[in-house]
């Protein structure tokens, strides 16, 4: 019987609250033993996994030494060499460019292949900083391959020095069967518009609010539900202040952070999914596609979004959703109005979105491709 390969996923923390897209790649892998190396564990009830090795599990002495090692070198991996040998590791997969850079020293010492997935701000924001550009230079030199969600993110990687021939487009998949398909047979008079995102500038919540102000002027009966949170109260209060200034506070529900099951229920009960991403003032952007857009599309919700990063790979204008230029609140409003007034068109776009995700973002299909990437890296290095 052929022995399974042992793959280490590098991600800190394991795993942040919104990390389902990383968990899908770790928990559902085909034909390999999955192990996680991390500096901190959290949300284990949400993302259970048997083989998680954290510096938190080591002795107090090692934890203290590691703390100073991280502080003065900005590297991870001290005391993990024995774990690499003991677990007979065949390959490393870093999730985020900065994660690959921080683990690079110990990975290079093991002489095992390293694959790094870039996802967004690790390119668009950090890729503008001299410190990270220098560290990425070493990462690009050693790494076997670099995974990008779509052509836009690949282009960004090339622009910061990643060899084009090392970049592989690897889409994020979702377990299609876990997503109920929205039924359009009944509809209330009130239109439910949903956005699921953190309160970061690149998520475009400001432009959602501005577009909804125009919608209210049309005397449309709608409710805007916002799922997500912020790192600080200031960001939340700014959005709440904006809803008050525009006189739509009574039509906005701040639902806060939700677990995945609750979020899916909200999607199913909504009529339109809104997510107008923008490039933030510090250069941060989505890089690929927000997972919530893929999930909403899988459920059969029409998506109103923007021509941003790789979003047009999922939201195909006038086919699976409606797109506008970044920061164009008026066109966002016009797109919303088009859907609000036409339930048949909402259903048409939503069903086309569902079929598009089935064909192109099925987790099983994407895991087969990822397994092939792993095998090629192990065989040829």
Secondary structure, 3 states (H helix, E strand, C coil): CCCCEEEEEECCCECCCCCHHHHHHHHCCCCEEEEEEECCECCCCCCCCCCEEEHHHCCHHHHHHHHHHHHHHCCCCCCCHHHHHHCCCCEEEEECHHHHHHHHHHHHHHCCEEEEECCCHHHHCHHHCHHHHHHHHHHHHHCCEEEECCHHHHHHHHHCCCCHHHEEECCCCECHHHCCCCCCCCCCCCEEEEEECCCCHHHCHHHHHHHHHHHHHCCCCEEEEEECCCCCHHHHHHHHHHHHHCCCHHHEEEEECCCHHHHHHHHHCCCEEEECCCCCCCCCCCCCCCHHHHHHHHHCCEEEEECCCCHHHHCCECCCEEEECCCCHHHHHHHHHHHHCCHHHHHHHHHHHHHHHHHHCEHHHHHHHHHHHHHHHHHCC
